[in-house]
Amino acid sequence: MSKVIAISNQKGGVGKTTTAINLSSGLAYMGKKVLLVDLDAQGNATQGLAALSHRGQLSIHNALLEKEPIEHVIVHKQEPPIDIVPANIMLAGADLELDKIGNGKEQVLKQTLAPVRDQYDYIIIDCPPSLGILNTNALTAADSVLIPVQCEYYALEGVTQLLLTIRLVQQLYNPDLRIEGILMTMFDIRTKLSVEVSQDVRQNFGKQVYQTSIPRNIKLSEAPSRGMSIFEYDVSSSGAKAYGDLTKELIKRNERG
């Protein structure tokens, strides 16, 4: 049975997609079978791994709202060795389309993934930067939520809002949903702000915060433009080391239970 992890934060620009791509890739390079689901209409994870090859290619929109079997939508990559469910701009109106379904609209993604769930060790969902029905679908389908937090002022406000949403989903749709971990991103040890925000988050959330922090690293920003994860683009970079460490930490936590 796979572990389904939603990577979510309604604030944009916190390293959510970078984490989805590189954590998925890190897990795959450590021998895990991984499916990355792009649930963001911007399709940044899809573009960042060059997973759309032609016009009219099937996407998560077809699977969610047109009942296309998920197996027909999955793209198989060699480098990194992961499977991807791509997204494109068609997903932009999905919240409105899902709302028309009425009862069960929050369960659509869970039902869509059910036929392939047992084929993977990890399913990683790159959530949209909002708290709409798509995000609720991701949290309903997930076993846990990984929350990237940028080292900046107001970081805790974003986490607090998301935690309220998680509690609501727990009450209504997914009582077993838990926090996978909180990840500090864009950390710069040279700046007082980064250090203070990191300390503040760790004081508030304790062991839920990963020991690993993701540094500001130009290689992490460049890799998606080449359709690569950081491990293909520059495996010797500080970004690759950090995501490698995060991958090991996540696996260790899950093996420990």
Backbone bond lengths (Angstrom), bond angles and torsions (degrees), N, CA, C in turn:
res aa  C-N    CA-C-N  psi(-1)  N-CA   C-N-CA  omega(-1)  CA-C   N-CA-C  phi
1 M - - - 1.467 - - 1.526 108.90 -
2 S 1.318 116.77 129.94 1.456 120.21 -176.40 1.528 111.60 -78.67
3 K 1.311 114.52 161.21 1.463 122.03 171.35 1.520 106.82 -99.28
4 V 1.333 117.11 124.04 1.462 121.56 179.51 1.527 108.41 -102.56
5 I 1.328 115.67 118.76 1.466 121.57 -177.28 1.525 109.47 -118.29
6 A 1.323 116.52 120.07 1.463 121.68 174.15 1.527 108.37 -90.01
7 I 1.335 116.69 129.06 1.462 120.93 175.14 1.522 106.66 -100.52
8 S 1.321 115.94 110.56 1.467 119.60 -167.28 1.524 112.71 -139.12
9 N 1.311 114.31 140.81 1.465 124.11 167.41 1.524 105.55 -167.57
10 Q 1.327 117.22 123.90 1.465 119.05 -175.66 1.521 112.64 -68.90
11 K 1.333 117.14 -15.79 1.468 120.89 174.16 1.520 108.74 -77.24
12 G 1.318 116.71 133.62 1.453 120.53 176.24 1.527 110.95 -81.54
13 G 1.317 116.91 163.18 1.455 121.55 173.92 1.509 115.64 71.80
14 V 1.343 116.79 26.43 1.469 119.45 -178.40 1.534 112.19 -103.85
15 G 1.342 116.65 3.84 1.460 119.52 -179.40 1.514 113.71 91.05
16 K 1.325 115.92 21.21 1.471 121.42 -177.43 1.533 111.58 -63.80
17 T 1.329 116.39 -52.67 1.464 119.95 -178.06 1.526 111.52 -70.35
18 T 1.320 116.95 -38.38 1.469 120.68 175.80 1.523 109.75 -57.36
19 T 1.324 116.26 -41.25 1.461 120.88 178.83 1.529 111.06 -69.35
20 A 1.319 117.10 -41.47 1.473 120.20 179.34 1.528 110.85 -59.55
21 I 1.326 116.21 -46.36 1.469 121.10 -178.83 1.528 111.02 -65.23
22 N 1.319 116.59 -49.76 1.460 119.53 -170.68 1.521 113.85 -82.03
23 L 1.316 117.42 -28.23 1.468 119.20 172.54 1.529 109.70 -70.13
24 S 1.322 117.38 -44.19 1.471 120.81 176.86 1.524 110.45 -57.37
25 S 1.333 115.91 -46.10 1.461 121.12 -178.92 1.527 111.01 -65.90
26 G 1.337 116.37 -42.82 1.462 120.42 178.69 1.518 111.59 -59.92
27 L 1.327 116.67 -43.50 1.464 120.86 178.03 1.527 110.92 -61.93
28 A 1.333 115.99 -41.98 1.464 120.02 -179.54 1.518 111.34 -64.82
29 Y 1.327 117.13 -41.87 1.462 120.20 179.72 1.528 111.87 -70.41
30 M 1.331 116.78 -14.33 1.469 120.05 173.89 1.527 111.60 -96.70
31 G 1.332 114.98 16.78 1.461 120.13 171.22 1.514 115.68 90.79
32 K 1.333 117.21 8.08 1.467 120.06 179.55 1.529 110.04 -90.43
33 K 1.338 115.70 148.13 1.465 121.02 175.54 1.519 107.30 -88.73
34 V 1.329 116.98 121.17 1.467 121.23 -168.10 1.525 111.53 -128.25
35 L 1.331 115.07 136.08 1.465 122.51 170.39 1.524 107.82 -116.24
36 L 1.326 116.42 124.56 1.467 122.09 175.28 1.524 108.61 -103.11
37 V 1.325 116.54 121.70 1.465 122.18 -179.91 1.524 108.86 -105.91
38 D 1.324 116.45 116.04 1.465 121.47 177.68 1.526 107.81 -87.43
39 L 1.334 116.27 112.47 1.468 120.85 -177.59 1.532 111.19 -112.33
40 D 1.325 115.80 20.15 1.462 121.51 -178.27 1.529 109.11 -112.25
41 A 1.330 116.84 125.81 1.469 121.12 -177.23 1.530 112.60 -60.22
42 Q 1.330 117.44 -21.99 1.463 119.62 176.63 1.527 111.64 -68.66
43 G 1.327 115.54 -21.51 1.460 120.46 176.26 1.516 114.24 62.75
44 N 1.331 117.28 30.78 1.463 119.28 -175.53 1.529 113.09 -67.65
45 A 1.329 117.00 -36.73 1.468 119.18 177.59 1.530 110.08 -66.99
46 T 1.328 115.74 -38.74 1.463 120.93 177.48 1.523 110.92 -62.07
47 Q 1.329 116.10 -48.92 1.468 120.68 179.39 1.528 111.03 -66.36
48 G 1.326 115.83 -38.09 1.456 120.38 -176.93 1.514 113.86 -66.74
49 L 1.351 116.11 -16.47 1.464 119.75 175.80 1.532 111.42 -120.86
50 A 1.341 115.65 16.75 1.471 121.49 176.42 1.531 111.31 49.38
51 A 1.344 115.53 50.77 1.467 120.23 -174.94 1.529 113.64 -95.48
52 L 1.335 117.97 -4.87 1.466 120.86 174.33 1.520 107.78 -107.25
53 S 1.313 116.61 116.34 1.468 119.94 -173.34 1.526 113.73 -106.05
54 H 1.350 117.44 -18.14 1.463 117.78 -178.01 1.528 111.07 -154.54
55 R 1.300 115.35 157.26 1.462 122.45 178.96 1.530 109.17 -65.19
56 G 1.298 117.02 137.81 1.455 120.09 179.19 1.517 113.76 85.31
57 Q 1.340 117.33 3.65 1.463 120.67 177.95 1.528 110.08 -63.35
58 L 1.322 116.28 142.98 1.460 121.01 179.57 1.527 110.50 -65.60
59 S 1.337 115.36 149.09 1.457 120.64 -177.99 1.523 109.87 -140.34
60 I 1.326 116.29 -179.20 1.465 121.67 179.20 1.528 111.37 -58.36
61 H 1.331 117.24 -29.74 1.467 120.64 177.96 1.523 110.82 -60.15
62 N 1.338 117.16 -43.18 1.465 120.63 179.05 1.527 111.38 -62.66
63 A 1.330 116.20 -37.97 1.465 119.94 -178.61 1.527 111.91 -72.99
64 L 1.332 116.69 -40.98 1.464 120.70 -177.18 1.524 112.97 -73.24
65 L 1.324 115.81 -42.63 1.463 119.10 -166.83 1.531 114.54 -116.88
66 E 1.325 117.04 -7.60 1.465 119.52 177.89 1.521 111.87 -123.00
67 K 1.363 115.32 9.35 1.471 121.99 175.18 1.526 113.25 60.12
68 E 1.328 116.75 25.04 1.473 119.85 173.35 1.528 107.46 -68.83
69 P 1.330 118.53 129.95 1.471 119.51 178.94 1.530 111.05 -55.58
70 I 1.317 115.69 135.82 1.457 120.80 -175.97 1.527 111.34 -59.41
71 E 1.332 116.53 -30.04 1.472 120.26 179.83 1.526 111.77 -61.63
72 H 1.345 116.60 -28.69 1.465 120.55 -179.05 1.531 112.59 -77.87
73 V 1.308 115.95 -16.14 1.467 121.48 -173.87 1.527 112.08 -96.46
74 I 1.332 116.58 -26.22 1.471 121.57 -173.80 1.526 111.66 -64.59
75 V 1.329 114.78 133.77 1.468 122.57 175.43 1.532 107.69 -104.64
76 H 1.318 117.50 129.95 1.463 122.49 -178.85 1.530 109.43 -97.93
77 K 1.317 116.52 118.96 1.468 121.68 179.62 1.535 110.15 -102.01
78 Q 1.331 114.89 150.99 1.469 120.35 175.06 1.532 111.44 -96.80
79 E 1.319 115.53 -40.62 1.465 121.38 178.35 1.523 109.38 -133.91
80 P 1.309 118.17 107.28 1.461 128.12 -3.82 1.539 110.89 -70.77
81 P 1.336 118.01 158.77 1.470 120.87 -175.12 1.527 113.18 -81.78
82 I 1.332 115.51 64.85 1.468 120.59 -178.86 1.525 109.87 -126.80
83 D 1.327 115.95 164.54 1.456 122.67 170.83 1.526 108.04 -101.27
84 I 1.335 115.72 146.03 1.467 120.99 -177.78 1.523 110.24 -131.73
85 V 1.328 116.35 136.57 1.464 121.98 166.03 1.521 105.88 -99.03
86 P 1.341 118.39 106.35 1.463 120.47 -172.68 1.528 113.06 -76.35
87 A 1.330 115.23 162.26 1.465 122.38 175.30 1.516 109.00 -130.69
88 N 1.332 115.20 155.77 1.466 120.57 174.22 1.526 108.72 -145.85
89 I 1.305 116.18 -172.59 1.464 121.61 -173.30 1.530 112.58 -63.35
90 M 1.341 117.36 -17.19 1.472 120.85 176.42 1.530 111.55 -56.96
91 L 1.323 116.13 -23.96 1.463 120.65 -176.99 1.527 112.34 -76.97
92 A 1.334 116.79 -9.37 1.469 120.96 -173.66 1.524 113.01 -58.62
93 G 1.325 118.11 -34.72 1.466 120.97 -179.38 1.507 113.88 -97.88
94 A 1.334 116.98 12.81 1.467 120.73 -172.68 1.526 113.23 -64.13
95 D 1.345 117.54 -35.64 1.469 119.41 178.76 1.531 110.73 -58.03
96 L 1.332 116.33 -44.65 1.472 120.35 179.39 1.517 111.12 -67.22
97 E 1.343 116.52 -40.98 1.465 120.02 -179.90 1.524 111.51 -66.05
98 L 1.319 116.23 -40.82 1.467 119.98 178.73 1.527 111.08 -66.77
99 D 1.324 116.20 -34.98 1.455 120.74 -179.10 1.529 111.63 -61.22
100 K 1.327 116.11 -30.81 1.474 120.76 -179.77 1.527 112.84 -70.72
101 I 1.328 116.13 -18.94 1.466 119.76 -177.98 1.517 111.26 -66.60
102 G 1.346 115.74 -32.64 1.461 119.29 -179.68 1.513 110.95 81.26
103 N 1.322 117.55 -130.17 1.459 121.25 -177.91 1.527 111.30 -58.84
104 G 1.320 114.82 133.14 1.465 119.66 177.58 1.505 114.61 87.04
105 K 1.331 117.90 4.72 1.465 120.13 -176.97 1.529 112.15 -65.38
106 E 1.332 116.69 -22.96 1.468 119.96 -179.48 1.534 112.12 -81.91
107 Q 1.333 116.58 -11.78 1.465 121.25 -174.81 1.530 113.25 -101.07
108 V 1.329 117.31 1.32 1.469 120.45 -170.94 1.526 112.26 -61.75
109 L 1.327 117.77 -45.48 1.469 120.12 -179.21 1.530 110.98 -65.06
110 K 1.321 116.27 -42.03 1.468 120.35 178.92 1.525 110.60 -57.90
111 Q 1.331 116.55 -44.92 1.465 121.18 179.07 1.529 111.12 -67.63
112 T 1.329 116.42 -36.26 1.465 120.94 -179.40 1.528 111.28 -65.11
113 L 1.330 116.89 -39.28 1.461 121.39 -177.77 1.523 113.45 -81.85
114 A 1.337 116.66 -17.51 1.471 120.74 -173.87 1.532 114.28 -51.97
115 P 1.350 120.42 -41.76 1.469 119.89 -176.60 1.530 114.25 -64.52
116 V 1.337 117.95 -23.03 1.469 119.43 -177.00 1.527 112.73 -113.94
117 R 1.308 117.38 -0.54 1.470 119.78 -172.92 1.525 112.43 -56.30
118 D 1.312 118.00 -42.29 1.466 120.61 -176.09 1.525 113.61 -73.92
119 Q 1.321 117.61 -4.93 1.465 120.77 -177.92 1.537 112.58 -86.66
120 Y 1.329 116.68 -5.34 1.468 120.51 -173.62 1.522 111.47 -126.95
121 D 1.335 114.77 153.40 1.470 120.40 170.71 1.525 110.37 -80.59
122 Y 1.355 115.65 -39.90 1.461 121.21 179.72 1.522 109.97 -136.80
123 I 1.323 115.43 135.68 1.459 121.50 168.42 1.532 106.43 -115.61
124 I 1.330 115.79 119.68 1.466 122.02 -178.38 1.526 108.75 -106.68
125 I 1.328 117.26 125.62 1.464 122.10 -179.83 1.528 109.11 -108.04
126 D 1.337 115.63 119.43 1.469 120.93 174.63 1.528 107.46 -87.95
127 C 1.329 116.68 104.88 1.463 122.44 -172.57 1.532 112.12 -80.61
128 P 1.333 116.51 156.24 1.469 119.27 174.66 1.524 110.75 -71.67
129 P 1.349 117.51 154.63 1.466 120.89 179.95 1.532 111.03 -81.23
130 S 1.320 115.65 63.61 1.468 121.50 179.94 1.519 107.26 -161.10
131 L 1.327 116.19 174.98 1.468 119.94 178.77 1.526 110.59 -118.08
132 G 1.330 117.27 39.20 1.460 122.38 -179.17 1.521 113.27 -85.52
133 I 1.325 115.74 -163.08 1.473 121.39 -175.43 1.526 111.59 -67.97
134 L 1.336 117.19 -34.33 1.470 119.27 177.12 1.527 110.23 -60.67
135 N 1.318 116.29 -45.40 1.462 120.35 179.53 1.524 110.98 -64.02
136 T 1.334 116.13 -40.16 1.466 120.50 176.77 1.521 110.56 -62.02
137 N 1.336 117.25 -39.19 1.465 121.18 175.79 1.527 110.76 -59.73
138 A 1.325 116.27 -42.80 1.471 120.15 179.96 1.525 110.55 -62.87
139 L 1.332 117.06 -44.55 1.463 121.09 -178.52 1.529 111.33 -69.66
140 T 1.317 117.41 -29.81 1.465 121.39 177.28 1.526 110.77 -73.12
141 A 1.331 116.75 -34.46 1.465 121.15 -179.61 1.524 112.29 -80.41
142 A 1.329 117.67 -19.92 1.464 121.86 -170.84 1.525 113.23 -86.69
143 D 1.334 114.37 155.52 1.459 121.06 168.94 1.521 110.07 -86.63
144 S 1.336 115.49 -30.02 1.459 119.43 -175.87 1.526 110.50 -155.37
145 V 1.334 114.98 166.99 1.465 122.13 -178.63 1.523 109.53 -124.07
146 L 1.329 115.11 127.55 1.458 121.22 172.25 1.531 106.77 -101.67
147 I 1.335 116.12 125.59 1.463 121.39 -173.99 1.526 110.38 -111.77
148 P 1.348 118.08 108.33 1.467 119.59 173.86 1.531 109.31 -78.83
149 V 1.317 115.92 136.12 1.471 121.59 -179.13 1.521 108.41 -128.63
150 Q 1.323 116.21 120.19 1.458 120.17 178.25 1.526 109.86 -75.43
151 C 1.315 116.38 142.27 1.463 121.11 179.92 1.531 110.25 -76.38
152 E 1.325 116.82 80.29 1.461 122.41 -178.10 1.514 109.08 -149.57
153 Y 1.328 116.45 165.79 1.461 120.44 174.87 1.528 109.65 -59.65
154 Y 1.312 116.59 151.17 1.464 124.68 -179.29 1.529 112.83 70.61
155 A 1.329 118.18 9.35 1.462 120.65 179.30 1.533 110.95 -58.53
156 L 1.333 115.81 -43.05 1.470 119.64 -176.96 1.518 112.39 -66.95
157 E 1.338 116.75 -30.00 1.468 119.41 179.21 1.523 110.96 -61.96
158 G 1.324 116.64 -43.32 1.457 120.92 179.15 1.512 111.78 -62.77
159 V 1.335 116.48 -42.05 1.467 120.65 179.67 1.528 109.95 -65.07
160 T 1.323 116.70 -41.83 1.465 120.98 -179.24 1.525 111.34 -60.76
161 Q 1.335 116.62 -43.53 1.469 120.44 178.31 1.527 111.02 -61.82
162 L 1.319 115.80 -43.81 1.466 119.78 -179.26 1.527 111.04 -65.37
163 L 1.327 117.18 -38.86 1.460 120.36 179.38 1.530 111.61 -63.13
164 L 1.328 116.85 -35.39 1.468 120.07 175.31 1.520 110.68 -63.21
165 T 1.341 116.50 -41.76 1.467 120.64 177.76 1.521 110.58 -64.41
166 I 1.325 116.69 -41.89 1.468 120.95 179.83 1.529 110.13 -61.11
167 R 1.332 116.72 -43.04 1.471 120.04 179.42 1.524 111.11 -62.93
168 L 1.325 116.48 -38.53 1.466 120.49 178.43 1.528 110.67 -64.83
169 V 1.326 116.35 -43.62 1.470 120.33 178.15 1.531 110.08 -63.78
170 Q 1.320 116.94 -39.08 1.471 120.36 177.36 1.531 110.78 -59.98
171 Q 1.330 115.86 -42.19 1.467 120.56 -177.64 1.528 112.11 -69.80
172 L 1.342 116.41 -36.86 1.457 120.10 -170.74 1.526 115.00 -98.99
173 Y 1.349 117.70 -38.21 1.466 119.22 -168.27 1.520 115.70 -129.73
174 N 1.326 117.95 -28.00 1.461 119.23 -170.09 1.527 110.13 -147.72
175 P 1.340 116.36 78.98 1.470 120.14 -175.12 1.532 113.84 -63.11
176 D 1.343 117.97 -20.16 1.463 120.72 -177.40 1.533 113.58 -90.22
177 L 1.324 117.26 -1.22 1.461 121.02 -179.34 1.529 110.37 -62.81
178 R 1.333 115.98 134.06 1.470 118.89 178.56 1.523 109.99 -136.55
179 I 1.312 115.77 171.21 1.461 121.52 177.54 1.536 108.18 -82.67
180 E 1.309 117.08 120.20 1.468 120.97 176.08 1.528 109.79 -72.39
181 G 1.340 115.07 -42.71 1.454 119.48 179.05 1.516 110.54 169.09
182 I 1.311 115.73 163.70 1.464 122.64 177.00 1.523 107.33 -113.55
183 L 1.330 115.76 128.91 1.463 121.49 -173.30 1.526 110.26 -115.91
184 M 1.325 116.28 121.39 1.459 120.64 175.79 1.532 108.91 -79.57
185 T 1.334 116.67 125.24 1.462 121.60 -177.96 1.532 110.64 -118.98
186 M 1.343 114.32 162.55 1.475 121.84 178.58 1.523 110.66 53.84
187 F 1.323 114.78 40.64 1.460 122.12 -178.25 1.527 109.98 -81.42
188 D 1.314 116.37 130.27 1.469 122.14 177.86 1.516 107.78 -127.35
189 I 1.317 115.90 103.22 1.471 121.06 -174.73 1.530 112.15 -61.85
190 R 1.341 117.53 -17.16 1.470 121.09 -178.57 1.524 112.22 -78.01
191 T 1.342 117.02 -15.91 1.469 119.10 -176.65 1.524 111.29 -104.11
192 K 1.305 114.80 138.48 1.467 120.99 179.65 1.531 110.48 -61.76
193 L 1.352 116.34 -37.56 1.464 120.55 -177.95 1.519 111.36 -60.71
194 S 1.338 117.09 -49.12 1.468 120.65 179.96 1.527 111.22 -56.13
195 V 1.323 115.47 -46.47 1.464 120.29 -177.65 1.527 110.42 -64.20
196 E 1.333 116.96 -43.89 1.472 120.95 -177.95 1.522 111.52 -66.22
197 V 1.354 116.81 -43.89 1.473 120.13 -179.66 1.523 110.11 -64.60
198 S 1.330 116.77 -42.56 1.455 120.95 178.97 1.530 110.82 -60.93
199 Q 1.326 116.83 -43.98 1.465 120.96 178.89 1.521 111.11 -63.44
200 D 1.341 115.50 -41.09 1.464 121.39 -179.23 1.528 110.68 -62.08
201 V 1.345 116.20 -47.46 1.470 120.50 -179.46 1.529 110.30 -63.88
202 R 1.316 116.93 -41.93 1.469 120.40 179.86 1.526 111.58 -65.71
203 Q 1.325 117.43 -35.97 1.468 120.08 177.14 1.523 111.08 -66.39
204 N 1.336 116.29 -36.63 1.465 120.54 -177.43 1.525 113.45 -78.92
205 F 1.346 116.85 -33.12 1.467 119.38 -171.73 1.522 114.72 -119.79
206 G 1.320 117.03 -2.67 1.454 121.28 171.18 1.517 114.80 53.97
207 K 1.344 115.83 -127.71 1.465 121.57 -173.64 1.518 113.52 -71.44
208 Q 1.341 117.06 -9.16 1.469 118.78 175.72 1.525 111.43 -69.60
209 V 1.341 116.88 -19.19 1.468 120.92 -179.92 1.532 108.78 -85.60
210 Y 1.325 116.70 130.34 1.458 120.22 177.68 1.522 110.69 -63.59
211 Q 1.329 115.90 144.55 1.459 120.79 173.03 1.530 110.03 -63.37
212 T 1.329 115.90 -35.49 1.460 121.75 179.37 1.526 110.49 -74.05
213 S 1.326 116.69 132.82 1.462 122.79 170.48 1.525 107.80 -115.08
214 I 1.337 116.36 148.49 1.461 120.69 179.03 1.523 108.78 -96.30
215 P 1.329 117.64 121.77 1.470 119.86 -176.24 1.521 112.14 -78.85
216 R 1.320 115.27 162.05 1.468 119.43 165.30 1.524 106.62 -67.03
217 N 1.324 116.94 125.61 1.459 120.06 -174.46 1.519 109.02 -151.82
218 I 1.317 117.42 119.66 1.462 121.54 -175.50 1.524 111.45 -61.59
219 K 1.329 117.61 -30.50 1.465 121.04 -179.58 1.535 110.77 -64.42
220 L 1.328 116.71 -34.70 1.474 120.49 177.12 1.524 110.92 -64.73
221 S 1.329 116.63 -33.68 1.465 120.94 178.85 1.520 111.58 -76.32
222 E 1.331 117.14 -32.24 1.462 120.97 -176.44 1.527 113.03 -78.93
223 A 1.330 116.88 -34.61 1.471 121.20 -171.72 1.540 114.21 -54.00
224 P 1.356 119.47 -45.13 1.467 118.57 -177.61 1.523 113.86 -62.11
225 S 1.332 117.43 -29.31 1.466 119.79 -179.82 1.528 111.14 -67.74
226 R 1.326 116.70 -17.63 1.468 121.57 176.66 1.524 111.50 -100.05
227 G 1.336 117.05 2.34 1.464 120.47 -179.09 1.516 112.42 70.97
228 M 1.327 116.45 31.29 1.464 121.31 -175.38 1.527 111.37 -126.76
229 S 1.325 115.24 153.66 1.459 118.93 164.83 1.525 107.48 -79.29
230 I 1.313 116.38 169.64 1.465 120.39 -178.85 1.523 111.26 -63.95
231 F 1.339 117.09 -24.45 1.465 120.30 -176.42 1.528 112.37 -73.93
232 E 1.339 117.66 -28.43 1.467 119.50 173.29 1.532 110.59 -85.61
233 Y 1.322 115.89 -34.98 1.470 119.65 -172.68 1.524 112.51 -73.86
234 D 1.337 116.57 -48.51 1.469 119.38 178.58 1.530 108.84 -158.75
235 V 1.322 114.85 86.68 1.466 120.52 -174.83 1.530 112.21 -67.31
236 S 1.350 117.31 -15.88 1.471 120.14 -179.60 1.532 112.67 -92.10
237 S 1.328 117.56 -0.87 1.467 121.14 -176.67 1.526 111.64 -74.37
238 S 1.333 115.24 161.41 1.475 119.72 177.23 1.526 110.82 -65.02
239 G 1.340 116.60 -30.78 1.469 120.31 177.59 1.514 111.70 -65.46
240 A 1.339 116.82 -41.77 1.467 120.92 178.68 1.531 110.71 -65.57
241 K 1.332 116.00 -41.74 1.465 119.20 178.43 1.522 110.96 -61.48
242 A 1.345 115.86 -42.84 1.468 119.93 -178.59 1.526 111.43 -64.50
243 Y 1.332 117.18 -45.40 1.473 118.86 -179.75 1.527 111.44 -70.64
244 G 1.330 117.01 -28.99 1.460 119.69 172.31 1.518 111.05 -64.27
245 D 1.333 116.29 -43.54 1.473 121.33 178.43 1.531 111.15 -65.12
246 L 1.339 116.68 -40.99 1.462 120.39 177.98 1.527 110.67 -61.44
247 T 1.326 116.15 -43.68 1.462 120.73 179.90 1.526 110.66 -58.53
248 K 1.319 116.21 -47.21 1.468 120.30 -179.99 1.532 110.72 -63.24
249 E 1.332 116.29 -40.44 1.464 120.41 -179.18 1.523 110.65 -65.20
250 L 1.336 116.47 -41.89 1.467 120.35 179.61 1.522 111.13 -65.01
251 I 1.327 116.94 -44.99 1.469 120.19 179.00 1.529 110.42 -61.88
252 K 1.322 116.32 -43.54 1.469 120.66 -179.46 1.528 111.18 -61.33
253 R 1.330 116.56 -43.06 1.477 120.69 177.96 1.527 110.74 -60.95
254 N 1.337 116.34 -42.24 1.464 119.27 -177.70 1.520 112.90 -72.12
255 E 1.324 116.44 -34.86 1.467 119.08 177.42 1.517 111.34 -70.00
256 R 1.339 114.62 -30.54 1.463 119.89 178.06 1.525 111.37 -74.16
257 G 1.372 114.01 -23.62 1.460 119.36 178.56 1.505 112.43 86.33
